[in-house]
Amino acid sequence: FLLQYDNAPCRNANTIQKFLDFEDMSRLLWPAFSPDMNPFDTFWAKLSTRL
């Protein structure tokens, strides 16, 4: 299991980190608010520039 994790402050609490460590979840870290995390934002941005 690989968790795509955006490292946002609201999900960076010690209890969340301990839970993920306890469950032995591998994390794919992304910067917080990365545009790669939300493909719809990228889609709408490209669409609006073409219109």
C-alpha distance matrix in Angstrom:
0.0 3.8 6.6 9.8 12.2 15.9 17.3 20.0 22.3 21.7 18.1 19.1 20.9 20.8 19.6 16.5 15.8 16.6 14.3 11.2 12.7 13.5 10.1 9.0 6.4 6.6 8.8 10.5 13.9 16.5 20.0 20.9 22.3 21.3 22.7 19.7 17.6 20.1 21.2 24.0 25.8 25.9 27.2 29.8 31.0 31.5 33.2 35.6 36.7 37.6 39.6
3.8 0.0 3.8 6.4 9.0 12.6 14.2 17.1 19.7 19.5 16.0 16.9 19.2 19.5 18.9 15.5 14.6 16.2 14.4 10.9 12.5 14.3 11.5 9.9 6.4 5.0 5.7 6.8 10.2 12.7 16.3 17.5 19.0 17.8 19.3 16.3 14.5 17.3 18.5 21.5 23.0 22.9 24.5 27.2 28.0 28.6 30.6 32.8 33.7 34.8 37.0
6.6 3.8 0.0 3.8 5.7 9.4 11.1 13.6 16.2 15.9 12.4 13.7 16.1 16.9 16.4 12.7 12.3 14.5 12.7 9.3 11.8 13.8 11.4 10.6 6.8 6.1 4.8 6.0 8.5 10.6 13.8 14.4 15.9 15.2 16.9 14.4 12.0 14.8 16.7 19.4 20.6 21.0 22.9 25.1 25.9 27.0 28.9 30.8 31.9 33.3 35.3
9.8 6.4 3.8 0.0 3.8 6.7 9.3 11.7 14.9 15.0 12.1 13.5 16.5 18.0 17.9 14.2 13.8 16.7 15.3 12.1 14.6 17.0 14.9 14.0 10.2 8.7 6.0 4.8 6.5 7.5 10.8 11.5 12.6 11.5 13.2 10.7 8.4 11.5 13.4 16.3 17.2 17.5 19.5 21.8 22.3 23.4 25.6 27.3 28.3 29.8 31.8
12.2 9.0 5.7 3.8 0.0 3.8 5.7 8.2 11.3 11.6 8.7 9.8 13.1 14.8 15.2 11.5 11.2 14.4 13.6 10.7 13.2 16.0 14.6 13.9 10.5 9.4 6.0 5.7 5.1 6.1 8.6 8.7 10.6 10.4 13.0 11.4 8.8 12.1 14.9 17.4 17.6 18.2 20.8 22.6 22.8 24.4 26.6 27.9 28.8 30.8 32.7
15.9 12.6 9.4 6.7 3.8 0.0 3.8 5.5 9.1 10.1 8.3 9.4 13.0 15.4 16.3 13.0 12.8 16.5 16.1 13.6 16.1 19.0 18.0 17.4 14.2 13.0 9.3 8.1 5.9 4.6 5.6 5.0 7.0 7.3 10.3 9.7 7.3 10.5 13.6 15.9 15.3 16.2 19.1 20.5 20.3 22.2 24.6 25.4 26.3 28.6 30.4
17.3 14.2 11.1 9.3 5.7 3.8 0.0 3.8 6.4 8.3 6.6 6.2 10.0 12.4 13.9 11.0 10.4 14.2 14.6 12.5 14.5 17.7 17.4 16.8 14.2 13.3 9.7 9.5 6.5 6.4 6.1 5.3 8.6 9.7 13.2 13.0 11.0 14.0 17.3 19.4 18.5 19.5 22.6 23.7 23.2 25.4 27.8 28.4 29.1 31.7 33.4
20.0 17.1 13.6 11.7 8.2 5.5 3.8 0.0 3.8 5.5 5.6 6.2 9.6 12.8 14.1 11.6 12.0 15.7 16.0 14.6 17.0 19.7 19.6 19.6 17.0 16.5 13.1 12.9 10.0 9.0 7.6 4.7 7.2 9.7 12.9 13.7 11.4 13.6 17.2 18.7 17.4 19.0 22.0 22.5 22.2 24.8 27.0 27.1 28.2 30.9 32.3
22.3 19.7 16.2 14.9 11.3 9.1 6.4 3.8 0.0 3.8 5.4 4.9 7.2 10.7 12.5 10.8 11.5 14.9 15.7 15.1 17.2 19.7 20.3 20.6 18.5 18.5 15.4 15.8 12.9 12.3 10.6 7.8 10.3 13.1 16.4 17.5 15.2 17.2 20.9 22.0 20.6 22.4 25.4 25.7 25.2 28.1 30.1 30.0 31.1 34.0 35.2
21.7 19.5 15.9 15.0 11.6 10.1 8.3 5.5 3.8 0.0 3.8 5.6 6.8 10.5 11.1 9.4 11.3 14.3 14.4 14.4 17.0 19.0 19.2 20.2 18.1 18.8 16.0 16.9 14.5 14.2 13.1 10.0 11.6 14.7 17.5 18.4 15.5 17.1 20.8 21.6 20.6 22.9 25.5 25.6 25.7 28.7 30.3 30.3 31.8 34.6 35.5
18.1 16.0 12.4 12.1 8.7 8.3 6.6 5.6 5.4 3.8 0.0 3.8 5.7 8.9 9.1 6.4 8.1 11.4 11.2 10.7 13.5 15.5 15.6 16.4 14.3 15.1 12.5 13.8 12.0 12.4 12.3 10.0 12.2 14.4 17.4 17.5 14.5 16.5 20.2 21.5 20.9 22.8 25.4 26.1 26.3 28.9 30.7 31.1 32.6 35.1 36.2
19.1 16.9 13.7 13.5 9.8 9.4 6.2 6.2 4.9 5.6 3.8 0.0 3.8 6.6 8.3 6.5 6.6 10.0 11.1 10.6 12.4 14.9 15.7 16.1 14.5 14.9 12.4 13.9 11.5 12.5 12.0 10.4 13.3 15.4 18.8 18.9 16.4 18.9 22.5 24.1 23.2 24.8 27.7 28.5 28.3 30.8 32.9 33.2 34.3 37.0 38.4
20.9 19.2 16.1 16.5 13.1 13.0 10.0 9.6 7.2 6.8 5.7 3.8 0.0 3.8 5.5 5.4 6.3 8.7 10.1 10.9 12.4 14.2 15.7 16.6 15.7 16.9 15.0 17.0 15.1 16.2 15.8 14.0 16.7 19.1 22.3 22.6 19.8 22.1 25.7 27.1 26.4 28.2 31.0 31.5 31.6 34.2 36.1 36.3 37.6 40.3 41.5
20.8 19.5 16.9 18.0 14.8 15.4 12.4 12.8 10.7 10.5 8.9 6.6 3.8 0.0 3.8 5.4 5.0 6.0 8.5 9.9 10.3 11.9 14.1 15.0 15.0 16.4 15.3 17.9 16.3 18.1 18.1 16.9 19.9 21.9 25.3 25.1 22.5 25.0 28.5 30.2 29.6 31.2 34.0 34.8 34.8 37.3 39.3 39.7 40.9 43.5 44.8
19.6 18.9 16.4 17.9 15.2 16.3 13.9 14.1 12.5 11.1 9.1 8.3 5.5 3.8 0.0 3.8 5.5 5.1 6.1 8.7 9.8 10.3 12.2 14.0 14.1 16.3 15.7 18.6 17.6 19.5 20.0 18.5 21.1 23.1 26.2 25.9 22.8 25.1 28.6 30.0 29.9 31.7 34.2 35.0 35.4 37.8 39.6 40.2 41.6 44.1 45.3
16.5 15.5 12.7 14.2 11.5 13.0 11.0 11.6 10.8 9.4 6.4 6.5 5.4 5.4 3.8 0.0 3.8 5.4 5.1 6.2 8.6 9.8 10.6 12.2 11.4 13.4 12.4 15.2 14.3 16.3 17.1 15.7 18.2 19.9 22.9 22.3 19.3 21.6 24.9 26.5 26.5 28.3 30.6 31.6 32.1 34.4 36.2 37.0 38.4 40.7 42.0
15.8 14.6 12.3 13.8 11.2 12.8 10.4 12.0 11.5 11.3 8.1 6.6 6.3 5.0 5.5 3.8 0.0 3.8 5.4 5.2 6.1 8.5 10.0 10.4 10.0 11.5 10.6 13.6 12.7 15.2 16.2 15.5 18.6 19.9 23.1 22.2 19.6 22.5 25.6 27.7 27.6 28.8 31.4 32.7 32.9 35.0 37.1 37.9 39.0 41.3 42.9
16.6 16.2 14.5 16.7 14.4 16.5 14.2 15.7 14.9 14.3 11.4 10.0 8.7 6.0 5.1 5.4 3.8 0.0 3.8 5.5 5.0 5.9 8.5 9.6 10.5 12.7 12.9 16.3 16.0 18.8 19.9 19.3 22.3 23.6 26.7 25.7 23.0 25.8 28.9 30.9 31.0 32.3 34.8 36.1 36.5 38.5 40.5 41.4 42.6 44.9 46.4
14.3 14.4 12.7 15.3 13.6 16.1 14.6 16.0 15.7 14.4 11.2 11.1 10.1 8.5 6.1 5.1 5.4 3.8 0.0 3.8 5.4 5.0 6.1 8.4 8.9 11.9 12.4 15.9 16.1 18.8 20.4 19.6 22.2 23.3 26.1 24.9 21.9 24.4 27.4 29.2 29.8 31.2 33.3 34.7 35.5 37.4 39.2 40.3 41.7 43.8 45.2
11.2 10.9 9.3 12.1 10.7 13.6 12.5 14.6 15.1 14.4 10.7 10.6 10.9 9.9 8.7 6.2 5.2 5.5 3.8 0.0 3.8 5.5 5.2 6.0 5.5 8.1 8.7 12.2 12.9 15.8 17.8 17.6 20.2 20.9 23.6 22.0 19.3 22.1 24.8 27.0 27.6 28.7 30.9 32.6 33.2 34.9 36.8 38.1 39.3 41.3 42.9
12.7 12.5 11.8 14.6 13.2 16.1 14.5 17.0 17.2 17.0 13.5 12.4 12.4 10.3 9.8 8.6 6.1 5.0 5.4 3.8 0.0 3.8 5.5 4.9 6.4 8.5 9.8 13.5 14.2 17.5 19.5 19.7 22.7 23.2 26.1 24.4 22.0 25.1 27.7 30.2 30.6 31.5 33.8 35.6 36.0 37.6 39.7 41.0 42.1 44.0 45.9
13.5 14.3 13.8 17.0 16.0 19.0 17.7 19.7 19.7 19.0 15.5 14.9 14.2 11.9 10.3 9.8 8.5 5.9 5.0 5.5 3.8 0.0 3.8 5.4 7.9 11.0 12.9 16.6 17.6 20.9 22.9 22.8 25.6 26.2 29.0 27.3 24.6 27.4 30.0 32.2 33.0 34.0 36.1 37.9 38.6 40.2 42.1 43.5 44.7 46.6 48.3
10.1 11.5 11.4 14.9 14.6 18.0 17.4 19.6 20.3 19.2 15.6 15.7 15.7 14.1 12.2 10.6 10.0 8.5 6.1 5.2 5.5 3.8 0.0 3.8 5.5 9.2 11.4 15.1 16.7 19.9 22.3 22.4 24.7 25.1 27.5 25.5 22.8 25.4 27.7 30.0 31.1 32.0 33.8 35.8 36.7 38.1 39.9 41.5 42.9 44.4 46.1
9.0 9.9 10.6 14.0 13.9 17.4 16.8 19.6 20.6 20.2 16.4 16.1 16.6 15.0 14.0 12.2 10.4 9.6 8.4 6.0 4.9 5.4 3.8 0.0 3.8 6.5 9.4 13.0 14.9 18.4 21.1 21.7 24.4 24.2 26.7 24.4 22.2 25.2 27.3 29.9 30.9 31.4 33.4 35.6 36.2 37.4 39.5 41.2 42.2 43.8 45.8
6.4 6.4 6.8 10.2 10.5 14.2 14.2 17.0 18.5 18.1 14.3 14.5 15.7 15.0 14.1 11.4 10.0 10.5 8.9 5.5 6.4 7.9 5.5 3.8 0.0 3.8 6.3 9.8 12.0 15.2 18.2 18.8 21.1 20.8 23.1 20.8 18.5 21.4 23.5 26.1 27.2 27.7 29.6 31.9 32.5 33.7 35.7 37.5 38.5 40.0 42.0
6.6 5.0 6.1 8.7 9.4 13.0 13.3 16.5 18.5 18.8 15.1 14.9 16.9 16.4 16.3 13.4 11.5 12.7 11.9 8.1 8.5 11.0 9.2 6.5 3.8 0.0 3.8 6.8 9.5 12.9 16.1 17.5 19.9 19.0 21.3 18.7 16.9 20.2 22.0 25.0 25.9 25.9 28.0 30.5 30.9 31.7 34.0 35.9 36.6 38.1 40.3
8.8 5.7 4.8 6.0 6.0 9.3 9.7 13.1 15.4 16.0 12.5 12.4 15.0 15.3 15.7 12.4 10.6 12.9 12.4 8.7 9.8 12.9 11.4 9.4 6.3 3.8 0.0 3.8 5.8 9.2 12.4 13.7 16.1 15.3 17.8 15.5 13.7 17.2 19.2 22.2 22.7 22.8 25.2 27.5 27.6 28.7 31.1 32.7 33.4 35.1 37.3
10.5 6.8 6.0 4.8 5.7 8.1 9.5 12.9 15.8 16.9 13.8 13.9 17.0 17.9 18.6 15.2 13.6 16.3 15.9 12.2 13.5 16.6 15.1 13.0 9.8 6.8 3.8 0.0 3.8 6.6 10.2 12.2 14.2 12.6 14.9 12.3 11.2 14.8 16.5 19.8 20.2 19.8 22.3 24.8 24.7 25.5 28.1 29.8 30.2 31.9 34.3
13.9 10.2 8.5 6.5 5.1 5.9 6.5 10.0 12.9 14.5 12.0 11.5 15.1 16.3 17.6 14.3 12.7 16.0 16.1 12.9 14.2 17.6 16.7 14.9 12.0 9.5 5.8 3.8 0.0 3.8 6.8 9.0 11.6 10.4 13.3 11.5 10.5 14.3 16.5 19.6 19.3 19.1 22.0 24.1 23.6 24.9 27.6 28.9 29.2 31.2 33.5
16.5 12.7 10.6 7.5 6.1 4.6 6.4 9.0 12.3 14.2 12.4 12.5 16.2 18.1 19.5 16.3 15.2 18.8 18.8 15.8 17.5 20.9 19.9 18.4 15.2 12.9 9.2 6.6 3.8 0.0 3.8 6.4 8.4 6.7 9.7 8.4 7.8 11.6 13.8 16.8 16.0 15.8 19.0 20.8 20.1 21.5 24.3 25.4 25.6 27.8 30.1
20.0 16.3 13.8 10.8 8.6 5.6 6.1 7.6 10.6 13.1 12.3 12.0 15.8 18.1 20.0 17.1 16.2 19.9 20.4 17.8 19.5 22.9 22.3 21.1 18.2 16.1 12.4 10.2 6.8 3.8 0.0 3.8 6.3 5.5 9.2 9.3 9.1 12.3 14.9 17.4 15.8 15.8 19.3 20.6 19.4 21.2 24.1 24.6 24.7 27.4 29.5
20.9 17.5 14.4 11.5 8.7 5.0 5.3 4.7 7.8 10.0 10.0 10.4 14.0 16.9 18.5 15.7 15.5 19.3 19.6 17.6 19.7 22.8 22.4 21.7 18.8 17.5 13.7 12.2 9.0 6.4 3.8 0.0 3.8 5.5 9.1 10.2 8.9 11.4 14.6 16.4 14.6 15.6 19.0 19.7 18.8 21.2 23.7 23.9 24.5 27.3 29.0
22.3 19.0 15.9 12.6 10.6 7.0 8.6 7.2 10.3 11.6 12.2 13.3 16.7 19.9 21.1 18.2 18.6 22.3 22.2 20.2 22.7 25.6 24.7 24.4 21.1 19.9 16.1 14.2 11.6 8.4 6.3 3.8 0.0 3.8 6.3 8.5 7.3 8.7 12.0 13.2 11.1 12.4 15.8 16.1 15.3 17.9 20.3 20.3 21.1 23.9 25.4
21.3 17.8 15.2 11.5 10.4 7.3 9.7 9.7 13.1 14.7 14.4 15.4 19.1 21.9 23.1 19.9 19.9 23.6 23.3 20.9 23.2 26.2 25.1 24.2 20.8 19.0 15.3 12.6 10.4 6.7 5.5 5.5 3.8 0.0 3.8 5.3 5.5 7.6 10.1 12.2 10.3 10.5 14.0 15.1 14.0 16.0 18.8 19.3 19.6 22.2 24.2
22.7 19.3 16.9 13.2 13.0 10.3 13.2 12.9 16.4 17.5 17.4 18.8 22.3 25.3 26.2 22.9 23.1 26.7 26.1 23.6 26.1 29.0 27.5 26.7 23.1 21.3 17.8 14.9 13.3 9.7 9.2 9.1 6.3 3.8 0.0 3.8 5.3 5.6 7.1 9.1 7.0 6.7 10.3 11.5 10.4 12.3 15.0 15.7 16.1 18.5 20.5
19.7 16.3 14.4 10.7 11.4 9.7 13.0 13.7 17.5 18.4 17.5 18.9 22.6 25.1 25.9 22.3 22.2 25.7 24.9 22.0 24.4 27.3 25.5 24.4 20.8 18.7 15.5 12.3 11.5 8.4 9.3 10.2 8.5 5.3 3.8 0.0 3.8 5.5 6.2 9.4 8.8 7.7 10.7 13.0 12.5 13.4 16.1 17.6 18.0 19.8 22.1
17.6 14.5 12.0 8.4 8.8 7.3 11.0 11.4 15.2 15.5 14.5 16.4 19.8 22.5 22.8 19.3 19.6 23.0 21.9 19.3 22.0 24.6 22.8 22.2 18.5 16.9 13.7 11.2 10.5 7.8 9.1 8.9 7.3 5.5 5.3 3.8 0.0 3.8 6.4 9.1 9.0 9.4 12.0 13.9 14.1 15.6 17.8 19.1 20.1 22.0 23.8
20.1 17.3 14.8 11.5 12.1 10.5 14.0 13.6 17.2 17.1 16.5 18.9 22.1 25.0 25.1 21.6 22.5 25.8 24.4 22.1 25.1 27.4 25.4 25.2 21.4 20.2 17.2 14.8 14.3 11.6 12.3 11.4 8.7 7.6 5.6 5.5 3.8 0.0 3.8 5.5 5.8 7.0 9.0 10.5 11.4 13.1 14.8 16.1 17.6 19.4 20.9
21.2 18.5 16.7 13.4 14.9 13.6 17.3 17.2 20.9 20.8 20.2 22.5 25.7 28.5 28.6 24.9 25.6 28.9 27.4 24.8 27.7 30.0 27.7 27.3 23.5 22.0 19.2 16.5 16.5 13.8 14.9 14.6 12.0 10.1 7.1 6.2 6.4 3.8 0.0 3.8 5.5 5.2 6.1 8.7 9.9 10.7 12.2 14.3 15.7 16.8 18.6
24.0 21.5 19.4 16.3 17.4 15.9 19.4 18.7 22.0 21.6 21.5 24.1 27.1 30.2 30.0 26.5 27.7 30.9 29.2 27.0 30.2 32.2 30.0 29.9 26.1 25.0 22.2 19.8 19.6 16.8 17.4 16.4 13.2 12.2 9.1 9.4 9.1 5.5 3.8 0.0 3.8 5.3 4.9 6.1 8.5 9.8 10.3 12.1 14.3 15.4 16.4
25.8 23.0 20.6 17.2 17.6 15.3 18.5 17.4 20.6 20.6 20.9 23.2 26.4 29.6 29.9 26.5 27.6 31.0 29.8 27.6 30.6 33.0 31.1 30.9 27.2 25.9 22.7 20.2 19.3 16.0 15.8 14.6 11.1 10.3 7.0 8.8 9.0 5.8 5.5 3.8 0.0 3.8 5.4 5.2 6.1 8.6 9.8 10.6 12.4 14.4 15.5
25.9 22.9 21.0 17.5 18.2 16.2 19.5 19.0 22.4 22.9 22.8 24.8 28.2 31.2 31.7 28.3 28.8 32.3 31.2 28.7 31.5 34.0 32.0 31.4 27.7 25.9 22.8 19.8 19.1 15.8 15.8 15.6 12.4 10.5 6.7 7.7 9.4 7.0 5.2 5.3 3.8 0.0 3.8 5.5 5.1 6.2 8.5 10.0 10.9 12.6 14.5
27.2 24.5 22.9 19.5 20.8 19.1 22.6 22.0 25.4 25.5 25.4 27.7 31.0 34.0 34.2 30.6 31.4 34.8 33.3 30.9 33.8 36.1 33.8 33.4 29.6 28.0 25.2 22.3 22.0 19.0 19.3 19.0 15.8 14.0 10.3 10.7 12.0 9.0 6.1 4.9 5.4 3.8 0.0 3.8 5.5 5.3 6.1 8.6 10.2 10.9 12.5
29.8 27.2 25.1 21.8 22.6 20.5 23.7 22.5 25.7 25.6 26.1 28.5 31.5 34.8 35.0 31.6 32.7 36.1 34.7 32.6 35.6 37.9 35.8 35.6 31.9 30.5 27.5 24.8 24.1 20.8 20.6 19.7 16.1 15.1 11.5 13.0 13.9 10.5 8.7 6.1 5.2 5.5 3.8 0.0 3.8 5.5 5.0 6.0 8.6 9.9 10.5
31.0 28.0 25.9 22.3 22.8 20.3 23.2 22.2 25.2 25.7 26.3 28.3 31.6 34.8 35.4 32.1 32.9 36.5 35.5 33.2 36.0 38.6 36.7 36.2 32.5 30.9 27.6 24.7 23.6 20.1 19.4 18.8 15.3 14.0 10.4 12.5 14.1 11.4 9.9 8.5 6.1 5.1 5.5 3.8 0.0 3.8 5.5 5.3 6.4 8.8 10.2
31.5 28.6 27.0 23.4 24.4 22.2 25.4 24.8 28.1 28.7 28.9 30.8 34.2 37.3 37.8 34.4 35.0 38.5 37.4 34.9 37.6 40.2 38.1 37.4 33.7 31.7 28.7 25.5 24.9 21.5 21.2 21.2 17.9 16.0 12.3 13.4 15.6 13.1 10.7 9.8 8.6 6.2 5.3 5.5 3.8 0.0 3.8 5.5 5.3 6.4 8.9
33.2 30.6 28.9 25.6 26.6 24.6 27.8 27.0 30.1 30.3 30.7 32.9 36.1 39.3 39.6 36.2 37.1 40.5 39.2 36.8 39.7 42.1 39.9 39.5 35.7 34.0 31.1 28.1 27.6 24.3 24.1 23.7 20.3 18.8 15.0 16.1 17.8 14.8 12.2 10.3 9.8 8.5 6.1 5.0 5.5 3.8 0.0 3.8 5.5 5.3 6.4
35.6 32.8 30.8 27.3 27.9 25.4 28.4 27.1 30.0 30.3 31.1 33.2 36.3 39.7 40.2 37.0 37.9 41.4 40.3 38.1 41.0 43.5 41.5 41.2 37.5 35.9 32.7 29.8 28.9 25.4 24.6 23.9 20.3 19.3 15.7 17.6 19.1 16.1 14.3 12.1 10.6 10.0 8.6 6.0 5.3 5.5 3.8 0.0 3.8 5.4 5.2
36.7 33.7 31.9 28.3 28.8 26.3 29.1 28.2 31.1 31.8 32.6 34.3 37.6 40.9 41.6 38.4 39.0 42.6 41.7 39.3 42.1 44.7 42.9 42.2 38.5 36.6 33.4 30.2 29.2 25.6 24.7 24.5 21.1 19.6 16.1 18.0 20.1 17.6 15.7 14.3 12.4 10.9 10.2 8.6 6.4 5.3 5.5 3.8 0.0 3.8 5.5
37.6 34.8 33.3 29.8 30.8 28.6 31.7 30.9 34.0 34.6 35.1 37.0 40.3 43.5 44.1 40.7 41.3 44.9 43.8 41.3 44.0 46.6 44.4 43.8 40.0 38.1 35.1 31.9 31.2 27.8 27.4 27.3 23.9 22.2 18.5 19.8 22.0 19.4 16.8 15.4 14.4 12.6 10.9 9.9 8.8 6.4 5.3 5.4 3.8 0.0 3.8
39.6 37.0 35.3 31.8 32.7 30.4 33.4 32.3 35.2 35.5 36.2 38.4 41.5 44.8 45.3 42.0 42.9 46.4 45.2 42.9 45.9 48.3 46.1 45.8 42.0 40.3 37.3 34.3 33.5 30.1 29.5 29.0 25.4 24.2 20.5 22.1 23.8 20.9 18.6 16.4 15.5 14.5 12.5 10.5 10.2 8.9 6.4 5.2 5.5 3.8 0.0
